[in-house]
Amino acid sequence: MIEVVWFKRDLRTHDHAALAGALDRGPTLALYIIEPELWTQPDRSWRQWAFLKDCLKSLDAELREQGGELCVRVGDALEVFESLRQRYGSLRIHAHEETGTRWTDLRDIALRRWCREQQVPLIEHRQFGVFRPLKDRNGWAGHWKRQMMQPLVTLPEHFEWQQEQATTGWEDWSPELEQEDCAVQPGGTDHGRRLMRSFLESRGESYHRELSSPETAEDSCSRLSAHLSLGSLSLRELAQRTWRAQQGARGRGGTWPRALKAFEGRLHWHCHFIQKFESEPRIEFENLARSTDGLREDEFDPDRFEAWRHGLTGYPFVDACMRYLNATGWLNFRMRAMLAAFSAYHLWQHWRQPALHLARCFTDYEAGIHFSQMQMQSGTTGINSVRIYNPVKQSMEHDPNGDFIRRWVPELEGVSAQWIHEPWRMPASMQVAQGCRIPGNYPAPIVDHIAAARTARRRMAKVRAPEEAFRESKDIFRRHGSRRRR
């Protein structure tokens, strides 16, 4: 019997329970499967593929340092495993649990069925602080903390590799996706660890103060989300290194203690939202609160959607954030929330199509966090407060001089700080003087944001008022609501 480690979104060798468990049992094949059908799904993009390819190269280099190599096969997962079974007669599969989309869930269900039928052992290990099954959230924070405090998994002292032929020319395979003009973040464990060190040792000192503005967040945020999404870094290792940094910061004063405390909270929230998705995967397609069904589904406006996704809404800060995201594959959390909420409340768009666009934009796309957040920012969870971001207020607070706007909305580069946040208010003569006619060089606002927000609040209050909506909210909170951490 050979041991097969199926790498999915755990592309590393450190703190890897599946790899260590396999090597401890016998000759081990390190396997990654490029599944062409996965890359036809509407949440996939070229920038995600480019980051993944970097991670695969990095993983192969790590394995070669240990005397092995990564076998990359292109094809359907069940067909790949069946070919291995026929070649070796018997095998045992080791993998981490994956909280993915309906497509990956159905694939995993089919694989488990095949394993039972073919009497192939399948051993799955927990990847994050996400637990299956879980009836409610009571005690979840304690489970998470204990999972993060466990010792990092190390490879056995002695082990043996099993080599197998990879798909010829897999390095040249690419999905049939439009290649984007996007500055893709480098992938792989070495890049991730350099980012982790620079954040915990220098960049993160003002994290809690600078994570909300896109101008400062680019450097002050950890930028580790893509590495956590594909597993080129272990979340447990990051949590433990954060705790060690907190211990070192005690007594020194300054901003480090607050910054690291805020960052630790983000690591907790990372798994909190994935746990929602693990426990209720239907929210990839359906409203979590069924009382909100019909709220926006029949009011999708393709023209508003196109203006929003291309950064042409007429609200400079909203457009700058969207264009920045389209060009870089990353955006800080506050601005992600603003883009989602602007679409949901001001443009009154159902969350599904905007969610797919943003998923394709995010190099760090993590389905569990993404769909949970889209529903939260759209008011369809039944338990979260209605958060309607004023796009002008956000602009003034997070880009007071308009520098970020001018960089990403060059149509407004000649507009002064006095008018940059609301250029449509400029008198005609001022528009000529500052080189920006509205409409003309730059669109007029697509909606009146004050009136649109007022209408949205009224609609949301009406949906939440019935007694049955209140009862549903209590049930949702029992299953998914966050509890106070001790």
C-alpha positions as CSV (number, residue, x, y, z in Angstrom):
1,M,0.0,0.0,0.0
2,I,1.2,3.5,-0.8
3,E,0.3,6.6,1.1
4,V,-1.0,9.5,-1.0
5,V,-1.1,13.1,0.3
6,W,-3.7,15.1,-1.6
7,F,-2.6,18.7,-1.4
8,K,-5.6,21.0,-2.0
9,R,-5.4,24.4,-0.2
10,D,-2.6,23.4,2.2
11,L,0.4,24.1,-0.1
12,R,3.3,23.8,2.4
13,T,5.3,21.2,4.2
14,H,5.4,22.8,7.7
15,D,2.6,22.2,10.3
16,H,1.0,19.7,7.8
17,A,-0.8,17.0,9.6
18,A,-1.8,15.1,6.4
19,L,1.8,15.0,5.2
20,A,3.3,14.0,8.5
21,G,0.7,11.3,9.0
22,A,1.3,9.8,5.6
23,L,5.1,9.8,5.9
24,D,4.9,8.2,9.3
25,R,3.0,5.2,7.8
26,G,5.1,4.4,4.7
27,P,6.2,5.4,1.2
28,T,4.3,8.6,0.4
29,L,3.3,10.2,-2.9
30,A,2.8,14.0,-2.8
31,L,0.0,14.8,-5.2
32,Y,-1.7,18.0,-6.5
33,I,-4.5,17.7,-9.0
34,I,-5.3,20.6,-11.4
35,E,-9.0,20.2,-12.0
36,P,-9.9,21.9,-15.3
37,E,-13.6,22.0,-14.4
38,L,-12.9,23.9,-11.2
39,W,-11.4,26.7,-13.3
40,T,-14.6,27.0,-15.3
41,Q,-16.6,28.1,-12.2
42,P,-17.8,31.7,-12.1
43,D,-15.7,32.6,-9.0
44,R,-12.4,31.8,-10.6
45,S,-9.9,34.2,-12.2
46,W,-6.5,34.4,-13.8
47,R,-5.0,36.3,-10.9
48,Q,-5.9,33.4,-8.6
49,W,-4.3,30.9,-11.0
50,A,-1.1,32.9,-11.2
51,F,-0.8,33.0,-7.4
52,L,-1.6,29.2,-7.2
53,K,1.1,28.4,-9.7
54,D,3.7,30.2,-7.6
55,C,2.6,28.2,-4.6
56,L,2.9,24.9,-6.5
57,K,6.4,25.8,-7.6
58,S,7.3,26.7,-4.0
59,L,5.8,23.5,-2.6
60,D,7.7,21.4,-5.1
61,A,10.9,23.2,-4.0
62,E,10.2,22.5,-0.3
63,L,9.5,18.8,-1.1
64,R,12.7,18.5,-3.1
65,E,14.7,19.8,-0.1
66,Q,13.2,16.8,1.8
67,G,14.1,14.4,-0.9
68,G,10.7,14.2,-2.6
69,E,8.9,16.0,-5.3
70,L,5.4,17.2,-6.2
71,C,3.4,15.0,-8.6
72,V,1.0,17.3,-10.5
73,R,-1.8,15.7,-12.4
74,V,-4.2,17.4,-14.7
75,G,-7.7,15.9,-14.7
76,D,-10.7,14.8,-12.8
77,A,-9.8,13.9,-9.2
78,L,-11.7,10.6,-9.1
79,E,-10.1,9.5,-12.4
80,V,-6.7,10.4,-11.0
81,F,-7.2,8.3,-7.9
82,E,-8.7,5.4,-9.8
83,S,-5.6,5.4,-12.1
84,L,-3.4,5.2,-9.0
85,R,-5.5,2.4,-7.5
86,Q,-5.2,0.4,-10.6
87,R,-1.4,1.0,-10.7
88,Y,-0.6,0.1,-7.1
89,G,-3.5,-2.1,-6.1
90,S,-4.1,-0.4,-2.8
91,L,-3.5,3.1,-1.5
92,R,-4.5,5.3,1.5
93,I,-5.4,9.0,0.9
94,H,-4.4,11.7,3.4
95,A,-5.9,15.2,3.1
96,H,-7.0,18.3,5.1
97,E,-10.7,19.1,5.4
98,E,-11.7,21.8,2.9
99,T,-14.4,24.3,3.5
100,G,-15.1,25.2,-0.2
101,T,-17.8,25.9,-2.6
102,R,-20.7,23.6,-3.7
103,W,-18.5,22.4,-6.6
104,T,-15.7,21.3,-4.3
105,D,-18.1,19.9,-1.7
106,L,-19.8,17.7,-4.4
107,R,-16.4,16.5,-5.6
108,D,-15.4,15.6,-2.0
109,I,-18.7,13.8,-1.5
110,A,-18.1,11.8,-4.7
111,L,-14.6,10.9,-3.6
112,R,-15.7,9.7,-0.2
113,R,-18.3,7.5,-1.9
114,W,-15.6,6.1,-4.2
115,C,-13.3,5.4,-1.3
116,R,-16.0,3.4,0.5
117,E,-16.8,1.5,-2.7
118,Q,-13.2,0.7,-3.4
119,Q,-12.2,0.2,0.2
120,V,-9.7,3.0,0.0
121,P,-9.0,4.5,3.5
122,L,-9.4,8.3,3.5
123,I,-7.9,10.2,6.5
124,E,-8.9,13.9,6.8
125,H,-7.3,16.4,9.2
126,R,-8.6,19.7,10.5
127,Q,-7.0,22.6,8.6
128,F,-8.1,25.8,10.5
129,G,-10.1,26.4,13.7
130,V,-13.2,25.2,11.9
131,F,-15.1,22.2,13.2
132,R,-17.4,19.7,11.6
133,P,-20.1,19.0,12.5
134,L,-21.1,21.9,14.8
135,K,-24.7,22.3,16.1
136,D,-24.2,25.8,17.6
137,R,-21.6,28.3,18.6
138,N,-21.5,27.7,22.3
139,G,-17.9,27.1,23.3
140,W,-16.6,27.6,19.8
141,A,-14.1,30.3,20.8
142,G,-12.5,27.9,23.3
143,H,-12.3,25.2,20.7
144,W,-10.5,27.6,18.3
145,K,-8.0,28.7,21.0
146,R,-7.2,25.1,21.9
147,Q,-6.7,24.2,18.2
148,M,-4.4,27.2,17.7
149,M,-2.4,26.3,20.8
150,Q,-1.6,22.8,19.8
151,P,2.1,22.1,18.9
152,L,3.0,22.6,15.3
153,V,3.1,19.3,13.4
154,T,6.6,18.2,12.4
155,L,7.7,15.6,9.9
156,P,8.9,12.2,11.2
157,E,12.7,11.7,11.6
158,H,12.8,8.9,9.0
159,F,10.5,8.6,6.0
160,E,10.4,7.3,2.4
161,W,8.9,9.0,-0.7
162,Q,7.0,7.4,-3.6
163,Q,7.7,8.9,-7.0
164,E,5.1,9.0,-9.7
165,Q,5.0,10.5,-13.2
166,A,3.3,13.9,-13.4
167,T,1.2,15.1,-16.3
168,T,3.6,16.0,-19.0
169,G,3.8,19.7,-19.5
170,W,1.6,20.6,-16.6
171,E,3.7,23.8,-16.1
172,D,2.3,25.1,-19.3
173,W,-1.3,24.3,-18.6
174,S,-3.5,27.3,-17.9
175,P,-7.3,27.8,-17.5
176,E,-9.3,29.3,-20.4
177,L,-9.6,32.6,-18.6
178,E,-9.0,36.1,-19.8
179,Q,-5.5,37.2,-18.8
180,E,-5.7,40.3,-16.7
181,D,-3.6,43.4,-16.4
182,C,-3.2,42.8,-12.7
183,A,-0.1,43.1,-10.4
184,V,-0.4,39.6,-8.9
185,Q,1.0,39.1,-5.4
186,P,3.8,36.5,-5.4
187,G,2.9,33.2,-3.9
188,G,4.7,30.5,-2.0
189,T,5.9,29.9,1.6
190,D,9.1,31.9,1.3
191,H,7.2,35.0,0.3
192,G,4.6,34.4,3.0
193,R,7.1,34.0,5.7
194,R,8.9,37.2,4.7
195,L,5.6,39.0,4.9
196,M,4.9,37.5,8.3
197,R,8.2,38.5,9.7
198,S,8.1,42.1,8.3
199,F,4.6,42.5,9.7
200,L,5.2,41.2,13.2
201,E,8.6,43.0,13.4
202,S,8.0,46.3,11.7
203,R,5.1,47.0,9.4
204,G,2.4,46.1,11.8
205,E,3.2,48.7,14.5
206,S,0.3,50.9,13.6
207,Y,-2.0,48.2,12.2
208,H,-4.9,49.1,14.4
209,R,-4.7,52.7,13.3
210,E,-4.0,52.3,9.6
211,L,-5.9,49.3,8.5
212,S,-9.0,51.2,7.5
213,S,-7.6,53.6,4.9
214,P,-6.5,52.1,1.5
215,E,-3.6,54.5,1.5
216,T,-2.0,53.2,4.7
217,A,-3.4,49.7,4.7
218,E,-1.3,48.5,1.8
219,D,1.8,48.5,4.0
220,S,0.3,48.3,7.5
221,C,-1.9,45.3,6.9
222,S,-0.3,41.8,7.1
223,R,-1.0,41.0,3.4
224,L,-1.0,37.3,4.4
225,S,-4.6,36.5,3.4
226,A,-3.8,34.9,0.1
227,H,-1.2,32.7,1.8
228,L,-3.7,31.6,4.4
229,S,-6.3,31.0,1.7
230,L,-4.0,28.6,-0.3
231,G,-2.3,27.3,2.8
232,S,1.3,28.3,1.9
233,L,1.3,29.5,5.6
234,S,-0.2,27.7,8.6
235,L,-2.8,29.8,10.5
236,R,-1.7,28.0,13.6
237,E,1.9,29.0,13.1
238,L,0.8,32.6,12.5
239,A,-1.3,32.7,15.6
240,Q,1.5,31.4,17.8
241,R,4.0,33.8,16.3
242,T,1.5,36.6,17.0
243,W,1.2,35.5,20.6
244,R,5.0,35.4,21.0
245,A,5.2,38.9,19.5
246,Q,2.6,40.1,22.0
247,Q,4.6,38.7,24.9
248,G,7.7,40.5,23.6
249,A,5.7,43.8,23.3
250,R,4.5,43.8,26.9
251,G,6.1,46.5,28.9
252,R,7.6,48.3,26.0
253,G,4.8,50.8,25.6
254,G,4.1,52.3,22.2
255,T,1.5,51.0,19.8
256,W,2.6,47.4,19.4
257,P,0.3,45.9,22.1
258,R,-2.9,47.4,20.7
259,A,-1.8,46.6,17.1
260,L,-1.1,42.9,17.8
261,K,-4.3,42.5,19.9
262,A,-6.3,43.9,16.9
263,F,-4.5,41.5,14.6
264,E,-5.1,38.5,16.9
265,G,-8.8,39.4,16.7
266,R,-8.7,39.2,12.9
267,L,-7.2,35.7,13.0
268,H,-10.2,34.7,15.2
269,W,-12.7,36.3,12.9
270,H,-11.0,34.5,9.9
271,C,-12.2,31.1,11.2
272,H,-15.5,32.6,12.7
273,F,-16.8,33.4,9.2
274,I,-15.5,30.2,7.6
275,Q,-17.3,28.2,10.3
276,K,-20.6,29.9,9.3
277,F,-20.0,28.7,5.7
278,E,-19.0,25.2,6.9
279,S,-22.2,24.9,8.9
280,E,-24.5,26.4,6.4
281,P,-23.0,26.1,2.9
282,R,-26.3,27.1,1.2
283,I,-25.4,30.7,1.7
284,E,-23.2,30.6,-1.4
285,F,-26.6,30.8,-3.2
286,E,-29.3,31.6,-0.7
287,N,-30.0,34.3,1.8
288,L,-29.1,33.1,5.3
289,A,-32.2,34.7,6.7
290,R,-35.1,33.4,4.6
291,S,-37.2,36.4,5.8
292,T,-35.1,38.5,3.4
293,D,-36.0,36.3,0.4
294,G,-37.4,38.4,-2.4
295,L,-35.8,41.6,-1.0
296,R,-33.7,42.4,-4.1
297,E,-33.7,39.3,-6.3
298,D,-36.1,40.8,-8.9
299,E,-34.5,44.3,-8.9
300,F,-31.1,43.5,-10.4
301,D,-30.0,46.4,-12.7
302,P,-27.2,45.4,-15.1
303,D,-26.4,49.0,-16.0
304,R,-25.8,49.9,-12.3
305,F,-23.8,46.6,-11.8
306,E,-21.5,47.4,-14.8
307,A,-20.9,51.0,-13.6
308,W,-20.1,49.6,-10.1
309,R,-17.7,46.9,-11.2
310,H,-15.8,49.2,-13.6
311,G,-15.5,52.1,-11.1
312,L,-17.8,54.5,-12.9
313,T,-20.5,55.2,-10.3
314,G,-19.7,58.9,-10.0
315,Y,-18.6,58.6,-6.4
316,P,-14.8,59.1,-6.5
317,F,-13.8,57.1,-3.5
318,V,-16.0,54.1,-4.4
319,D,-14.6,54.2,-7.9
320,A,-11.0,54.6,-6.8
321,C,-11.4,51.5,-4.5
322,M,-12.9,49.4,-7.2
323,R,-10.2,50.4,-9.8
324,Y,-7.5,49.7,-7.2
325,L,-8.9,46.3,-6.5
326,N,-9.3,45.5,-10.2
327,A,-5.7,46.4,-10.8
328,T,-4.0,44.8,-7.7
329,G,-6.2,41.9,-6.6
330,W,-6.3,43.2,-3.0
331,L,-8.2,45.8,-1.0
332,N,-8.4,46.4,2.8
333,F,-11.3,45.1,4.7
334,R,-13.1,48.4,5.4
335,M,-13.2,49.2,1.7
336,R,-14.3,45.7,0.7
337,A,-17.2,46.2,3.1
338,M,-18.0,49.6,1.6
339,L,-18.0,48.3,-2.0
340,A,-20.4,45.5,-1.0
341,A,-22.7,47.7,1.0
342,F,-22.8,50.4,-1.7
343,S,-23.9,47.8,-4.2
344,A,-26.5,46.3,-1.8
345,Y,-28.0,49.5,-0.3
346,H,-27.3,52.4,-2.6
347,L,-27.7,50.5,-5.8
348,W,-30.1,47.9,-4.3
349,Q,-28.5,45.0,-6.1
350,H,-28.9,41.4,-5.0
351,W,-25.6,40.2,-3.6
352,R,-25.0,37.1,-5.8
353,Q,-23.6,38.8,-9.0
354,P,-21.5,41.4,-7.1
355,A,-20.2,38.5,-4.9
356,L,-19.0,36.7,-7.9
357,H,-17.3,39.8,-9.4
358,L,-15.5,40.5,-6.1
359,A,-14.5,36.8,-5.8
360,R,-12.8,37.0,-9.1
361,C,-11.1,40.2,-8.1
362,F,-9.6,38.9,-4.9
363,T,-6.4,37.0,-5.2
364,D,-7.0,36.0,-1.6
365,Y,-10.6,34.7,-2.3
366,E,-11.7,32.5,0.5
367,A,-15.3,31.3,-0.1
368,G,-16.2,30.8,3.6
369,I,-15.2,34.4,4.5
370,H,-16.4,35.9,1.2
371,F,-20.0,34.7,1.1
372,S,-20.5,35.2,4.8
373,Q,-19.3,38.8,4.4
374,M,-21.3,39.5,1.3
375,Q,-24.5,38.5,3.2
376,M,-23.4,40.4,6.3
377,Q,-22.8,43.6,4.3
378,S,-26.1,43.1,2.3
379,G,-28.3,42.7,5.4
380,T,-29.4,39.2,4.7
381,T,-28.0,37.4,7.7
382,G,-30.9,38.4,10.0
383,I,-28.5,39.0,12.9
384,N,-26.1,41.8,11.9
385,S,-26.9,45.5,12.0
386,V,-27.6,47.3,8.8
387,R,-24.3,49.0,7.9
388,I,-24.8,51.6,5.2
389,Y,-21.5,53.4,4.5
390,N,-21.8,57.0,3.4
391,P,-19.4,57.2,0.4
392,V,-18.7,60.9,0.8
393,K,-18.0,60.6,4.6
394,Q,-15.7,57.5,4.0
395,S,-13.9,59.5,1.3
396,M,-13.3,62.5,3.6
397,E,-12.2,60.3,6.6
398,H,-9.9,57.9,4.7
399,D,-8.6,60.0,1.9
400,P,-8.9,63.6,3.1
401,N,-6.6,65.2,0.5
402,G,-7.9,63.0,-2.3
403,D,-4.4,61.6,-3.1
404,F,-5.7,58.0,-3.4
405,I,-8.6,59.2,-5.6
406,R,-6.4,61.1,-8.0
407,R,-4.0,58.1,-8.4
408,W,-6.8,55.7,-9.3
409,V,-9.3,58.1,-11.0
410,P,-7.0,60.2,-13.2
411,E,-10.1,62.0,-14.7
412,L,-10.0,63.9,-11.4
413,E,-6.3,64.5,-11.1
414,G,-6.7,68.3,-11.5
415,V,-9.5,68.6,-9.0
416,S,-8.6,70.4,-5.7
417,A,-9.1,68.9,-2.2
418,Q,-12.1,71.2,-1.8
419,W,-14.1,69.4,-4.5
420,I,-12.5,66.0,-4.9
421,H,-15.0,64.2,-2.7
422,E,-18.1,65.6,-4.4
423,P,-16.9,66.9,-7.8
424,W,-20.5,67.1,-9.1
425,R,-21.1,70.0,-6.8
426,M,-18.5,72.2,-8.6
427,P,-20.0,75.1,-10.5
428,A,-19.7,74.8,-14.3
429,S,-17.0,77.4,-14.4
430,M,-15.0,75.6,-11.7
431,Q,-15.3,72.3,-13.7
432,V,-13.7,74.0,-16.7
433,A,-11.0,75.6,-14.6
434,Q,-10.1,72.2,-12.9
435,G,-10.3,70.2,-16.2
436,C,-13.2,67.9,-15.3
437,R,-16.7,68.3,-16.8
438,I,-19.4,66.2,-15.1
439,P,-20.9,64.4,-16.9
440,G,-18.3,64.3,-19.7
441,N,-14.8,63.6,-18.3
442,Y,-16.3,61.8,-15.3
443,P,-19.8,60.5,-14.7
444,A,-22.4,62.2,-12.5
445,P,-23.4,60.2,-9.4
446,I,-25.4,57.1,-10.4
447,V,-27.8,57.6,-7.5
448,D,-28.4,60.2,-4.8
449,H,-26.6,58.5,-2.0
450,I,-28.6,60.2,0.8
451,A,-32.0,59.4,-0.7
452,A,-30.9,55.8,-1.6
453,A,-29.7,55.1,1.9
454,R,-32.9,56.5,3.4
455,T,-35.0,54.2,1.1
456,A,-32.8,51.2,1.9
457,R,-33.2,51.7,5.7
458,R,-36.9,51.9,5.3
459,R,-37.0,48.6,3.2
460,M,-34.8,46.8,5.7
461,A,-36.8,47.9,8.7
462,K,-40.0,46.6,7.0
463,V,-38.4,43.2,6.4
464,R,-37.1,42.9,10.0
465,A,-40.3,44.0,11.7
466,P,-42.5,40.8,11.6
467,E,-42.4,38.4,14.5
468,E,-41.4,35.5,12.4
469,A,-38.3,37.4,11.3
470,F,-37.4,38.0,14.9
471,R,-37.8,34.4,15.8
472,E,-35.6,33.4,12.8
473,S,-33.0,35.9,13.9
474,K,-32.7,34.2,17.4
475,D,-32.3,30.8,15.8
476,I,-29.6,32.1,13.4
477,F,-27.7,33.7,16.3
478,R,-27.8,30.4,18.2
479,R,-26.2,28.6,15.2
480,H,-23.8,31.3,14.0
481,G,-23.6,34.3,16.2
482,S,-20.3,35.2,17.8
483,R,-20.0,34.7,21.6
484,R,-17.9,36.8,24.0
485,R,-14.4,35.4,24.2
486,R,-13.0,34.9,27.7
